[in-house]
Amino acid sequence: ADISIEAILQRQTDAHDSHLPVVILTHEVAGRAVVQAAAQIEQLAAVTGPITRIRLQGFA
């Protein structure tokens, strides 16, 4: 998928947490490309839960 990443954020919530959420903010991209990329990411062994996608418009 042709996606350009603007930022990635991962904050540790608890010192004993072995699973941490990751937020990926992309530059403007077609929704179809995000769906395809999310499907590929969900197949990775390190990903232990479903991906939640939230569309941000006019975020600057």
C-alpha positions in Angstrom: 0.0 0.0 0.0 1.2 3.5 -0.8 1.1 5.1 2.7 3.4 7.7 4.1 3.8 7.7 7.9 3.8 11.1 9.6 4.2 9.9 13.1 4.3 6.7 15.3 3.5 6.9 19.1 3.8 4.1 21.7 3.5 5.0 25.4 4.1 2.5 28.1 1.1 2.3 30.4 2.4 -0.1 33.1 5.9 -1.4 33.7 4.4 -5.0 33.7 2.4 -4.6 30.5 3.7 -6.9 27.8 1.2 -5.5 25.2 1.2 -1.8 24.3 -1.0 0.2 21.9 0.7 1.8 19.0 -0.7 4.9 17.2 0.3 5.4 13.6 -0.6 8.8 12.0 -0.3 8.9 8.2 -0.3 11.7 5.7 -3.4 12.0 3.6 -4.2 8.6 2.0 -7.0 6.8 0.2 -9.2 4.7 2.7 -8.7 1.6 0.6 -4.9 1.8 1.1 -5.4 2.0 4.9 -7.7 -1.0 4.9 -5.1 -3.0 2.9 -2.2 -1.9 5.2 -4.2 -2.7 8.4 -5.0 -6.2 7.1 -1.3 -6.8 6.4 -0.3 -5.4 9.9 -2.9 -7.6 11.6 -1.2 -10.7 10.1 2.1 -9.9 11.9 3.0 -12.2 14.8 3.7 -9.3 17.1 0.1 -7.9 16.7 -2.1 -9.5 19.4 -5.3 -7.7 18.9 -7.5 -6.1 16.2 -6.6 -2.7 14.7 -8.8 0.3 15.3 -8.9 2.9 12.5 -9.9 6.4 13.2 -10.1 8.9 10.3 -8.8 12.4 11.1 -9.6 15.2 8.7 -8.1 18.7 8.9 -5.6 17.6 11.6 -2.7 19.9 11.6 
